[in-house]
């Protein structure tokens, strides 16, 4: 360990976030590529199956995030997930968590780079690579400016995103209307893959240590509140967007990226609104995941300072440039590699927070200002590990065609 971490200090500096900024960071992190593909992934199982899993996965992920929050509050240093894992689980746990943060962030950032290019190409008729570059500029600029800037930017853009998506949902209900038969059919045979898909739509565990350094002793109660409110808003959106799309178009016509089906069903105004929503969803998620990946690199590799411009530039280029290049490399097999990575990351995010909170309760540096209480009951911890590990293993077996993917 370097001096910066062994003497109780960290290269990461504290900042001040409001409750709304914290909520926005969580909603922004979660509402990205996952929500755009949920309707398509659910089309065989039916919307009631999705609703059930959104509630189950949402509650369990929220509890897992609260474990990470309590662990950060038992720790004097401002550490990221990989630093917390090193402290409480050991070096191997730290590397596994860092890998899961890195592969998940890399996968998502590649998706946002190529997706943003395609959307801007559709909207303005420009080459996709130019669209991606125009998206890249604000995406990277906010991470360069730091956590507070990300919190403020997330707040404004998330409100814009929520406005557009509520507009689309209301237009679907009031305009053409949702058909009951499209929303009430269920096929439990396809229930397991929908759970896997839903679990990986809640990505915000990675952002919790970032949030915790945004609240002081006076405002620390805002940390669990931000987590619970942010996850509740996420859950509502993950249920409503597929509801509107499936109820409007039916399972046969729903498209892989949900905004295309919406635009076709609602008319030309919805084409701009739906694509605007998709673009903002990608931007907010890029900020939250990119910021988390950025600080995890600083933490894991013991970078001497978060604020030094030279170090910031080096770390940011590691975060931002590879996804841009890989998005246009034509490296097709990469998608499956990322699904494997996502499954691995899901398993890690189930097991490591449980191990961290249990160890931190024994050997933590300080009394926390807030605790999870009975939410850390062994039964709940076991349930989280079993369900998440199951989802990860199922995804892996689906990729290797041992089990049906379900869709």
Buried (B, 14 or more C-beta within 10 A) or exposed (E): EEEBBEEEEBBBEEBBBBBBBBBBBBBBBBBBBBBBBBBBBBBBBBBBBBBBBBBBBBBBBBBBBBBBBBBBBBBEBBBBBBBBBBBBBEEEBBBBBBBBBBBBBBBBBBBBBBBBBBBBBBBEEBEBBEBBBBBBEBBBEBBEEBBEBBBBBBBEBBBBBBBBBEBBBEBBBEEBEBEEEBBEBBEEEBBBBBBBBBBBBBBBBBBBBBBBBBBEEEBBEBBBBBBBBBBBBBBEBBBBBBBBBBBBBBBEBBBEBBBBBBBBBBEEEBBEBBBBBBBBBBBBBBBBBBBBBBBBBBBBEBBEBBEEEEBBEEBBEBBBEBBBEBBBEEEEEBEEEBBBBBBBBBBBBBBBBBBBBBBBBEEBEEEBBBBBEEBBEEEBBEBBBEBBBBBBBBBBBBBEEEBEBBB
